[in-house]
Amino acid sequence: MRESLLKRLLSFTRPYLSYLALALFFAVVSVSMTLYAPVLTGRAIDLVAGKGAVDFQALKAVLETLAAVVAIAAVSQWLMGLCTNKITYLTVRDIRVKAFDRLQKVPLRFIDTMPHGDILSRVAVDAEQVADGLLMGFTQLFTGVVTIFGTIGFMAVINVKITLLVVFVTPLSLFVANFIAKRTFKFFKVQSETRGEMTALINETVGNLKLVKAFGYEAKSREKFEEINARLQDCGVKALFFSSITNPCTRFVNGVVYTLVGIVGALSAVAGVLTVGQLSCFLSYANQYTKPFNEISGVIAELQSALASAKRLFEIIDATPETPDAADAKVLGHADGTVDLKHVFFSYVPEIKLIEDLSLNVKAGQKIAIVGKTGCGKTTLINLLMRFYDVNSGGISVSKTNVEEMTRDSLRAQFGMVLQETWLKSGTVRENIAYGKPDASDYEIVSAAVAAHADGFIKRLPDGYDTVIGEDGGSLSQGQKQLLCIARAMLSLPSMLILDEATSSIDTRTEIYVQKAFDEMMKGRTSFVVAHRLSTIRRADLILVMDSGRVVERGTHAELLEKGGFYANLYNSQFNV
């Protein structure tokens, strides 16, 4: 599994092989110069330790060469770092883009069933973990591999027998590291998942802190946080414990190698096989040869963490996207406003039925109100009209064309939506109103705000329409945010409108004005209005009364009151409470 994850992760580096080649080139230069330095140091020692007078002229030449070699090594190391950083962050950027792009394409079901904090953790935190692992991996890989083979070559030139001794003993380090790595991966995987849980909880708590305080949930929230934090600590300690014992184990093996080289080299020097300078050079090489193995613990720990995080990111990337539009899907240019539902069946899960055998014929320009108790299927019907979900059976047609035979984008472009849940992006008020029509003129934006009765409070803001509001509306009241959302819909004026509890966060007086604006906006446009305040839909052309996914009653306000059925009881209950 780890191997397949690593292979897939590295596949994202293919577009940047040129940087990879440059990094490898500079690694070779850097390591070559670093390995050549002990040769020069050995020569300098022999010049000093030799019999007779010291050859200062030769020593000066050696030291000058050594200085140049060290400088070249340093510059090459810096350039290699630039290349590895470039590869790493371009790769992680591409992974993030791919994950974010897939989030735009997955069915709404995927988003609805996954904690938003966990999604945030995967795209942000896990991506950073991948970056850290790749950066260390690339850096240590290039220098480590070149160092190992380079030192073997340089040592072999000095003494083949001692070189073979070093080569035969050091693989023990790799065996130890691999043995431990297999056990660390699962702990890093659990750590990443638990970290996602914590992010989700923090996001949930901070985003709804008023409710947490209002209901006195602080203690329970803290208790849940401490429970997740304890699990995170436990798996984190285990992951770090197993990864940290790699270093002492490899250092022990490498210490044995260095000791053997020292003993055998000293005996060789005594026997006259090696000079003092060559022995010094050999010991330096033995130390450099073992260095990559000593650093392997940090590399392995980071790589295991990176692979565990990459797995979570790949779960998003591999999520099944929405059923793609058919190759011959039609692009709906301008809807005439007619909507037909024929024997529609739908449920989120097979065992729980929701909408059953729903049929409806909506004429152009009609105002259709949808009412019913919570969970009766009102919002679900809206989701089906927008193709956020596809029907299980039956069909929905817009302008006499089945919605599954047209592109989703062209279908959704026909609807303007104002939802109960307001959403505003970080930016100016002007940008938020023009969200659905970026090329709108200032006149159009102001006119839409005036129609939505938002112009008054906008002008009172510090910079008017140029006031920058934070994520999700910042300090604006819920009612003000709703008015901006209404202004956004009024600006685009599409063929059809969907108003889902659109005035729920507005005071009664403002609602009267906004309702008049809605009536003006809905003239000649097919509208679907979901409302709990039944007083707002009395002028609807048709009221659908839903219960348990079925349309139990339909008719005008007067007709339904006259029947004295479900709607009448629902309507009267709002005024008799």
N, C-alpha and C positions, 0 to 999 in steps of 0.2 A: 504493500500500500504506500509506504513512504517513498519507495523508488518511483512509483507511478506519479505521485504528487510532485516529486522533485523534477521528474521529466517534463511534466506539464507546466510547472512553474518556469523552468528554463526555456520552454518553447516561446514564452513571451519575450525573450531576449533576442530572438532571431532577427527582427528588423534592425537591431543595433549591433550586428556582428562586427561592423567596422570599428566601433568603440572597443569591442571585445578584443579585436586583433591589436589595436593600439595599446590597450592595457597590458596585453600579454607581451608585446614588444618592449614596452617600458619596464615591465617586470623582469624580463630577461636581461636588459641593460643594467638595471639597478642591482639585481642579484649578482650578475657577472662582475660588476665593479666591486660589490661588497665582498665577493669571494676572492677577487684578485688582491684586495688590500692585505690579507694575511700573508700572501706570497711576498709582497713588498716589505711587510713588517719583518718576516723571516730573514729576508736579505739584509735588512738594516741591522738585525741582531747579529747575523753572521759577520757583517762588516765591523761591528763593534767588538764581538767576542772572539774574533780571529786572532791568531798570533801576530805579533809585530804592531806597527803603528796603524792607527785607525785611518782608513781612506776617506777623509772628509769630503773630497770632491765627489766620489762615488756615492757616499751617504747623502750628500745634498741632492744629487740627481734622483735618488730613490725617494727621498722625502717630498720633493717637488711633484714627482709622479704620483705619490700617495695622496697628496693634497688634491690633485686634479681628479684622481679616481673617486675620492670621497665626495667631491663636489658634484661630479656626474651622477653618482649613485643617489645623492640627495634630490637633485633635480628630477631624475627619472622616477624616483619614488613619489614625488609630488605630482608629476604628470600622470602616473598610473592611478593615483588617488582620484584625480579629476575624471579620468575615464571611467573608473568603477562607480563613482558617484553618479555620473551621467547615465550609465547603463541601468543602475539600480532604480533611480527615481523616474526615469522614462518607462521602465518596465512596470513599476508600481502604479504610475500614472495610467498606463494602458489597462492594467487590471481594474483599477478604480472606475475608469470610464466604461469598461465592459460590464462591470457589476451594476453601475448606475444606469447604464443603457438598458440592461436586462430588467431592472426594476420598473422602467417605463413601459416594458412590453409584457410583463407577467400579468396574468389575470388578476382582477381585484381580489379574488379569493385568496391568493398568496399573501397579499398585504394584510388582509383582514385576519388571517390566521397566525400571523407572526408578530410578536411584540415589536413595536416601532423602535424601542430602545435597543433591541438586539440587532435590528437591521442597521441602525446607526453605528453600533459597536463594530459590526463586521466591515462596513465600508470605511470607517475612520480609523478605529483602534487596531483592528486586525491588519489592515493595509500597512500601518506603521510597523507592526511586528514583522511583516513580510519584508519591508524595506530594510530593517535592522539586520535581519538574518541574511538577506542577499548581499548587503554591503560587506558584512564581515566575511561571508562565504567567498565572495569574489576576491576581496583583498588578501585573505589568508590562502586562498586556493592558488592564485597566480604566484605570489611570492613563495609560498610553501613548496609547490611542485617544482618550480625552477630551482629553489634552494636545495631541495633533496637531490635532484639529478645533478645539479652543478657541483655540489660538495662531493658527491660520489666520484665525478670526473676528476676534480682537482686532487682528491685523496688518492685516487688510483695512480695518478702521475707520480706522487711521492712514494707510496708503498701499497702494492696490490694486496698483500696478505692481511695487513691491518684493515684495509678498506673492506675486504670480504667479511672480516669479523664483525665490523660495524653493521654491514648490510644484513647479515644473517640474524642478528640479535634484535634489531629495532622493530621488525614486523610485529613483535609482541605488543607494542604500543597500539598498533592498529586493531589487533584482536581485542584488546581490553576496551578500547574506545567503542568499537562496534557492538560488543557485548552489552555495554551500558546504554548505548543509544537506543537499542530496541526497547528498553524499559522506560526510557524518559519520554518517548513520543506520546504514549497514552496519557501520561500525567500532564504534559503540555496541552494536549487536546482537551482534557477535562478543564484545565485552567482557562483556556480560551472560551469555552462554553459558559463557565461560571462567571467569567468577566462580562460576557454578554448579558447574563441574568442581572448582574449588578447595574450595568448601564441602563437596562430597561427599567429597573426599579427606580433608579435616581431620576431618569427622564419622566417617569410616571408621577413621582412624588413632587418634583420641582414644578412640573407643568400644571399640577393641580393642587398647589400648596394651600390655597384658600380653602378648598374643600377638606383637605387633610386636617387643617386647623379647626374648621367649622364643626367637623364631626368628632373632634378629639381623637384622631387616629394616629397622632404622633408616636405614642408608645408602641402601638402595633407595627407601624411603619418602621420604627427604629429596631424593633424585635426581628422583623423580617430581614432588614438590612444586616443586622448582626449575624443572623443565621447564614445568609449568603456570604457575608464577609468571612465567617469562620470556615466555610467550605472552601472559599478562595484561598485563604491562608493555608489550609491543610494540603490542598492539591499543589499550591505554589511551593510549599516547603518540600514536599515529596519530589516535585520536578527538579527543584534546585539541588536537593540532596544527591539525587542520582547523577545529575549532570556535573556536580562539583567534585564527586569522587573520581571522575575521569582524570582530572589534572594531577592529583597525587599519584595515581597509578602509573600514568604515562611518565611522570617525572622520575618515579622510582626506576622504571625500565631504562629510561634515558640516562639516569645517574649510573646505573650498572655499565652501560655502554661507555660512558665517559671514563669511568674508572678503569675498565679493561684497556681502552685506548691509551690511557696514561701509563699503565703498568707495562704493556707490550711496547709502547713507544719509548719509554725510558730504558727498557732492556735493549731495544734496538739501537738507541743512541749510545749506550755504554759499549755495545758491540761494534760500533762504528758504522752501522747501516744507515743511521739518520744523523744529520747535524743537529745542533741545538736549535737553530733557526727553523729547520724542517719539523722538528718535534713541536715547537711552539705553533707553527703553521697548522700542523695536523690536529693538535688539541683545539685550536680555534675552529677548524672545519668540523670536528666532531661535535663541538658545542652548537655550531650553526645548523648542522645536520639534524640534531635532536630538537632544535627550537620549534619547528613546525609541529612536531609531535607533542611538545609541551603545551602549545597553544590550542591543541585540538579540542580540549574540553570546552573552551569558550565558543569555538566554532560550532561544535555539536549542539550545545545548549541553545544557541541562537537559531540554528537550522531547524531543530526540533520544534521550537516555538513558532518559527516562520512557517513550517509545513503544517502545523496544527491550525494556524491562522489562515493559511492559504486554503486549507480544506473548507473552512467556513465561508470564505469568499467564493470558492468554486461552487458551493451549494447554491449560492445566489445566481452565479453565472449559468449554472446548469438547470436552473428552474425552468420548467416548461412554459414557454411564452404563450400568449393568446393564440388561438387558432388563426393563422395568417389569413389575410384577405385572399379570396380566390384570384387566380391569375386574370380571370375575365371579370373581376368585380367592377361594378359600375361606380362612377364618381357622380354623386348626387349634386347637381349644380345649384338648383333652387327648388326646395320642397314646396308643393302647393298647399301643404298643411293638413292633408288627409292622413289619418292613421287608422289601421285596421289590425285588430287582434283576433285570431281565429283559433279557438280551442287550445289556448296556451296552458301548458303544465310546466311547473318549475318547483324545485326544492334545492336548498343548499346542500343537504345530505339526503341520500335516498330514503332513509328510515323515517324522516320527518317531512311530511307533505306540507306544502305552503300554498302555492297558487295552483288551483285545479280547474281546468276547463273554463278558462276565462275568454270570453269573446266580447269584442267592442268595436263599434264603427264610429269614428270621429270625423266629422266634416270640417272642412277648412274654416278657420276663424272661430271655431267653437271654444268655449271655456269649460273645461272638464275639471270638476272638483272631485277629489278622492278623500274620503273620510273613513274613520273607523278607529277601533281601539288600538293601542300600541301592540305591535307585533302581528297585525292583521295582514300585512303584505303591501302597504301603501308605498313605502320607499323601495321595496323590491320591484314593484311595477315600474318605477322610475328607472331603476338600474337596468331593467330589461329593455326599456325604450331606448336608452343610451348605449346598449350593448356592452355594459360593464360585465354583464353575465349573459349567456345565451340560453334560450329556452330549452327545456328537456324534450318537449314535443309541441306541435302546433307551429304557429308562425305569426310574426309581426311584420306589417308592411307600412312603409311611408311613401306617399305619392305613388301608390299601386305597385311598389317594388319591395320585395322581401328584404329586410334589413341585412340578412346574411348574404345577400347577393350584391351588396354595395360596400364600399370601403368604410371602415369605422370612422376615419377622419372626416370624410364628407358627410356622414350621418351626424356625427356629433357637432359639426359646424352649423347644423340647422337648428340646434337648440341653444337657448340661453338659459343659464341656471343660476338661481339664487337659493342657497341651501341654509338650513338652520345653523349648521356648523360653518361659521365664517372662516375665511382664510385670506390673509393678506401677506404679501411678500415684503422682505426688507427693501425699502426704497422710498421714493417720494409718493405723496398722495396722488400726484398726477400720473405717475407710472402705474400705480395700483388700479386706478380707474381705467386706464388705457391698456390693461393687461391683455384683453381679448382683441384689441384694435390698436396696436402700437403706433400706427401712422395717423392716429386721430389728431385733429387740430385742437388748439387751445379752446376755440369756441365750442367745439363739439363736447369736449371734456367738461367745461363749465356748464353747458346746457344740460348734460346728463346729471351733473351734481345738483343743479337747481331743480330738475324734475324729481330727483330722489330726495329732495329736502335735506341734502347734505352740504349745500353751499354755505349755509350760515355758519355751522361749526367749523368748516374748513377755513373760512376767512379769519376765524378767531385763533387759529393755530399760529405759532411763532412766525413761520414763513409761508403761510397760506398753502397753496397747492404744491409748493416746493418743499414743504416740511417733510423731513425724512422720518419715517416711522420704522420702528424695529420689527423684528420677526413676529409674525402673527398680530400685527397692529400695535405692538408696544404698549404705550400708556392710554390708548384710546379705550373708551368704554365699549361694552359689547354692542350696545345700540348704535354707536358711531361706526363701529366696524361693519355692522350689518348694512347701514346706509351706504357705505362705500361699495359694498358688494352689490347692492341694488343699482347704484350708479353705474357700476361696471356692466351690468346686464343691460341697462338702458342705453348705454353707449353703442353696444354691438347690434342691438335690435335684429335678431335673427328671425327666421320664419316661424319658429315655435318657441314657446317658453315653458320652463319647468320651475315652479316656485314651491319649494319644500319647506313649509313653516317659515316663509321668508320674512315675516314681520314679527316673529316670536320674541325678539329682543328689543322691540321698539315700544315706547309708551303709547297709550291708547290715543292720545291727541295726534301724535306724529303719525301713527298708523292710519288715521283717517286721511291725512294728506297723501301719504305714500300709496294708500289704496286707490285714491283718485288717479295718481300718477300711473299705477299699474293698469288701471282701467283704460287710460289713454294709450299706454304702451301695448296693451293686448288687443286693441282694435284691429281687426283684420288678421290677427295672428292666432293660431291654435295654441291654447294654453292648458297646461296640466298643473293644477293647484292642489297641493297636499296641505291640509290645515286641521288643526285641533280647535281653533276658534271658529266655530261654525257660523258666527255672525259675519265673517269675512267672505263667505262664498254663497251668500243668499242670491246673488245675481248670476250665478253660474248657469250655463245652458243645460248642463247635465251634471248631476251629482251621483257618483258611484259610492255606494255604501259597502265597505268590505268587512268581512268577518271570517277569520281563519282561512284566508287566501281565496275566498269566494266572494263574488258580487251578490250580496243578498237583497239589495234594493237599488233601483236606479230611477231617476226622474229629476224634476226641478224641485227647488226648495218648497214651494207651495204644495206640489203634488205629494211629496214625501211626508210633509206635515199632516196633510189630509189623510194619508194612509194610517197614521198613528202607529207605525211600526218601529223598527230598530232605530231609524234616523230620528224620528220624532222623540223617542225616549232619550237618545243621545243629545239632541238639541235642547230639550227641556231640562235635562240634568245640569247643563251649564248655567242655567239661570235659577235653579232651585237649590243650589248648594248653600 
